């Protein structure tokens, strides 16, 4: 039997090395038993921790849960978790998902699994003997499964870099997008592709050329980069041939180089329709970001309440005028431009002498404008700032009051800074991407140089944040 097992193992290894196209399938299949083992080990770790002498000293064990009975429970729960993982897409065969996306899916799937367990116990009116074990098992499960996923990814990438499991790829089309993709595949073998041929300016029948290449060596994937110069019938024939030949077909286009955060593809009457996303904050991302803003801003208001009261007191003692800067010199309300270019009422702790806002466009102060030539006005060594105002601006304490604007939904904790209406009126059309989301108390531009950045650099960083936002 041992010899037969060794023989089967050798055949399996040869199959892996010969049929590289099955590499993702093999790794996905291996994840199922690996996850089950890690789930069971998580249960064992929670059990061992609960009966550890130091834990028992703090909280004595007052229940009777023999290990054999506990093992049966853990094995059953692990099987249920595997089903939940499968439904959550953790075993889908894809190479495009990042490690961060994978770990987020793991956390959500584990949380769903434990919610199912808790609801089952509640429904059956059976209360598990130890809440400590349930909580510890939840933490260990996320930790162990996440580590297992990371190790699996690392092993797969090491195999790719050594040429094991790579897909043989043909790239068709001559465009800047094709050049960039080809360069990326050459530089980064961990993507899982090896370019065996490039057809840049295909004279004649493309399908015949691809067939000729496929007859000489194995082809696993075809990447067609559309530059608008190849007839749709030719592409249709190529797709049909690839499907019949069990070759994966990938499509990209110069049109996909538009400034979008992502593309969603839906099918209407059997016709694929692409939607260009402005930002990942369209949809559930917006809900998550808003929930984060409410929770964190509430906590920060409570924490900084004594400091804000102290700031208000010092402002009154330091100079004449109100505590907040909320009105312009003519008595009209102070406004900033927010999401969708809608103005909102704005206020912050006063750092300047009263009735000095209109001076910002005077020739004397414009000579000190560090952002001259751009829509923004940034006065260096502003003479209007009070003594205490210098301190507040140095440490950005004048903006603590913006936490209340975050709480009510006018601003966000992180995002582009809110600008004045007269500044926004001078924006170029492409710069108005910053109004896709709510303005923020801080942002990627603020932590990357603040006033040392040019206006164009600030806009570039804000646009990057908008297109690549994630909760992490």
N, C-alpha and C positions, 0 to 999 in steps of 0.2 A: 504493500500500500504506500509505503514511504517513497519507493522508486517511482510509482505512478504519479504521486503528488509532485515530485521533483520534475518529472517529464511534463506534466501539465503546466507547471510554473514556467519552464523554459519555453513552452509553446506560447504561453501568454505574453512573455517578454518579447519573443520574436514578433508576435502580432502587434505589440505596441510600437516596436521599432520599424516595422514594415508599413503598417497602415497608420501613418501619422495623423490622418484626418480624424481618427477616433480619439485623439488625446483628450479633448474636452469631455467627451462621453465617459472616458475612463476615470478622469479626475472627479467628475460629478457622481459617478457610481461609487467611487471610494468614499465620498463624503457621507453617504448614508450610514454605513457601519461605523465610520469614525465618529460621526455626531452621536450615534446611539451609545457608543462606548464612553464618550465624554459626558453625556447626560447622566449615565449611570455613575461615573466617577464623581460627578458633581453631587449626586445624592449621597455617595459614600463619604465625601469630604464634609458635607453638612452633618452627617451622622457622627463622624469621628470628632468634629469640632464640638458638637453638643455634649459628648461624653468625655471630652478632654478634662483632666483633673482641675485645671485652673478655671475652666468655665463652670464645672460642677461646684467648685467652692463659692463662686459668685451666685449661681442660681442652681440649687440642687435639683436633681432629676426626680420628679414625682409621678412619672408615668411608666408604664411597662410596654416596651416596644421591642420585642426580640428581633435580632438582625435578620433571620430568614424571612420573617413576615415583612420586614421593612424592605428587603431586597425585591420581593414580589411586587410591592407597591411601586418601587422605583423603576423596575423593568417595565411595568405597565404604563406608567406615566411617560417614560422615555419613548415608548412606541407611539403614544399619542402626540408627543412633541415632534416626532419625525413626520407624522402626517401634517401637522401644522406648518412645519418647515417647508414641506413640499407644496402646500397650498400657497405659502408666502413667496414662492419662487426662488427659494434658496438652493434648489437643485436644477434650476434651468441652465441649459448649456449656452453660455454666453461668455465672450472674452472682453466685452466692452465695459463691464461694470468695475468701478474703482474699488479699492480696499475700503475707503470710507463708506461708500454706498453699501458694500457688503456687510460691514459691521453695524450700520444703522438697521439694515434688514434683520440681522441677527437679534439685536436688542428688541425690536418691535415684535418679532416672532416669539422670542422667549417671554416677553411680557404678555403676549396673547395667550401663550400656553399656560402660564401661571394663573391668568385670569380664568381660563377654562377650568383649571383644577379647583380654584377657590369657589367658583360658581357651582361646580359639581358637589363639593362638600356641603355648601349651603343648601342646595336643592335636596340632597339626601339627608340633611340634618345630622350629618356625621362630622364631628369636629376632630380634626387631626390632633394627635396627642401633644405635639410641640409646634408652636408658632415660630419658635427660634429656628427649627430645622427647615421650615418652609421658606423663611426669609433668607437663611444662609444658602439654601439650595438655589434660590433665585439668583443670588449674587454669583455663586460659583458657576452656575449654568452659563450666564452671560460671559463670565471670564474665560471658562474652559473652551466653550464653543468658539468664541472670538479668537483665542490663541490658536485653536485648531485651524480656523479659516486662514489666518495670517500665515501659518506655517505651510499650509497646502498651497497658497498662492506663491510663497517664496520658492517652494520646490518646483512648481510649474514654471516659474520664470527662470530658474536655474536650468531646467531642462531646455527651455526655449533658447537661452543664450548659448547652450552647447549644441544647438541644432537638433535637439530631440523634440519631436512632436510639432514641428513647424508646418504650417500649411503652405504648399506651393501656390504662388499667386501670379496671375497675369494682370497687368495694368494696361487698359486700353484708353487712348485719348491723349491729346496734347493740349495741356492748359497749365496755368500756374498752380491750380489745386492739385493736379496730377503730380507735378514736380514736388510739391510740398509733401504729399502723402508718400511718394516713393522715397524721398529723403528721410522721412520719419521712420519708415519700415527698415531702411538700411541702418540707421543709427540705433534703432531700438528693437532688437530681436525679441525682447520680452513681450512685444505685442502679438507674437505668435505667427508671423508671416515671413516667407522667403520669396523674394521676387525672382521668378524664373524667366520672365520675358516682359518686355514693354513694347507695345504697339502704339507709336506716337501718331504718325500720319498714315493711317491704313489705306493703301491703294488697293482697289478691288474689293473682294468679298472678305469681310472680317471673319465671318464664321469659318470659312475655309482655312484661313490663317490660324485661327485658334485650334481647329481640328488637327492641323499639321503639328502644332506645338504639342498638343495633348497626345498625339501618337508617338512622339519621341520621348516624352517624360510625363510623369504623373502630374496632373493639375487638380488642385483641390478647390481653388477659389478664383473668381474673375471679378476684378474691380473695373467698372466702366465709369469714366469721368466724362460727363457730357459737356461739350463746349458749343453745342448748337449746330455743329457742322456735319453730323452724321444723321442720316434719315431714320425716322422712328421705326420703319419696317425692318431695317437692319438690326436695330436694338431688340425689337420684338423677336426676330428669328434667333438672335444670340441668347436671349433669355430662355426660349423654348429648348434650344439645344443644350444649354447648361442644365436645365431641369431634367431632361431625358438622360443626360450623362452623369447625373448625381453630383454636379459641381455647384457649389454655392455661388450665387451672383450678388455682387454688391454694387450699389449705384451712388455716385456723387455728382455734383454739378458745380459749375462756376457760380450758379445762382445761389448755392448754399453758402457762399462766402459773404452773404449779406450780414449786417450787424444785428444778429439775433442771438438770444441766449440759448436756444435749442429748437428742435423741430419735433412736432408730434405728427404722426401719420395715422389717419383714420381711413376707413373704407366706406364709400357711399355708392350704393348700387354696383359694387364690385370694382369701383374706380378709386385708386389711392389718392387721398387729398392731404397735402402737407400744410401744417399750421406753424408759422414762425413765431416763437415765443419771444416776448420782449425781455422777460426776466423770469427766473425760477420762482419769484414771489407772486406770479399769477397762479392762483389756486390755493392748495394746502399750504404752500410756503408762506403766503400772506397770513393765514390763520396762526401758524406756528410762531411767526415773528411777532404778531400782535399779542399773543398769549405771553410770550417771553417779555415783551415790553411792559405789559401790565404787572406781571409778577415782580420783575426786577425793579421797575420804577417805584412800585409801592414799598418794596423793601428799602430802597435807597432813600426815599423820602423820610421814612421812619428813622433810619440810621443817621441821616444828615440834618434832621430837624433842629437839633441844638446848635449845630454849626450855622445853619441858615438864619436862625434867630440872632446869633452873635454877629453875623455879617450885617444884618439889618440894623442892629444897634450901633455898630461902628460907623456905618454909612451915615446915619443921622448925626453922630457926634463929629464926624470928620468934615462934613461940608453941608451947606444948606441945600434943600431940595428933598424930593421924595426918595423912598427906598428903592423903588423900581423905575426903570426906564421903560415906559409904556406909551408915551405920547410924543408926538413931534412938536416942534416949536410953535406951530400954529394951533395946537390943541387937538389936532386930528389923531386918531389912534395909530399906534405903530404897527405896521404890517410886514409880514414876510410872505414870500411865495412858496406854497407847499405843493403837495402831490396834484398832478393834473393841472398845474399852473394856477391853482386856486389860492387867493390870498387868505391869510388867517391872522388873527390878533396875536401879537407877539409881545413878550416882556422878558426882561432879565434884570439882575441887580444893577443899579446905576453905578457907573464908573467914571462919568464925566461931570463937569460942572453943568448946572441946569441951563436950558435954553441955548445949547451950543451945537445941536445936531445940524442945523442949517449951515453952519460954518464949514462943513466938510467939503463943499464945492467952491469955497473961496480960493482965489489965486494963491494965497499964502500956503494954505494946506494942500492944495493940489500939487504944489512944488515938492511936497514931502510924500506924495503918493507912490508907494512901492509897486503898485500894479498899474502904473500909467500905460496907456495903450490897450488896456483890457476893459471889460465892462465893470470890473470891481474897483472899489476904492479902499486902499489899505494904507493908512497914515502911519509913517514911522515917527517915533518920538512925538506922539500926538500931544500938543500942549493943553488940550482940553481935559485930559485925564487927571483925576484927583490923586492925592497921595495914596489913599487906601485903594483907589481904583487901579493903580499900577500893580499893587500886590494881588488884587483879585484877578486881573487879566494875566498876570504872570503864571498863576496856578489854575486858570480857567474856572475859578470859583464863582465868577459872575454868572456863569451858565447853569449853576445848580438849580435855579428856579425853572429851567426848562424841563425838569423832571415832571412838573405838573402838566406841561403841554404834552409830554409823552403819555402820561396817565390818561388824559382825556382824548388822545388819539390824533392830535394835530401834528405831532412829531414822533420820531422813533429814537431809540437809544443809539442806533448806528445807521448812518446814511449820509448823503451829501449835505453840506451845510446849507441852511436856509438863507437866501439872498434877498436883497431889496428889490421892490418892483422896478425902480429906474435902472437897476443893474440888469435885471432879467430882460428888460426891453431891448437891450443891446446884444443879447445872445444870438449866435448863429443857429440855424435850424437843427444841426446835428448835436449842438450842445444841450438842447432841451431834453435829451434823454434822461437828465438828472431828475426830471419831474415825473418819471415813471413810478417812483416810490416816494414815500414820505421823507422829508428832510430829517437829519439825525443830529443828536448832541455831539457825536464824534463820528469819525469815519476814516476810511483808509487813507485819505489825503491828509487828514489832521495828524495821523501818527507817522506820516512819511515825510514830514518837512514843514507842515503848516504854511506860514507866510513866506518861507524860502522857496516854495514851489511857484512856478509860473501858473497863470490861469489855465493855460492849455494842459499842463501836466496834472493840475488838480482835476480837470474835467476827465482826463484819460483814466485816472485812478478811480474816480467815482463811477465811470462807465464800466470799468472792469468789475467793480464790486456788484453793480446792478446785474450784469450778465452772468456772474459766477457765484451769486449768493448761495450760501447753504447755512443751515442752523449751526453746524460745527464752526 
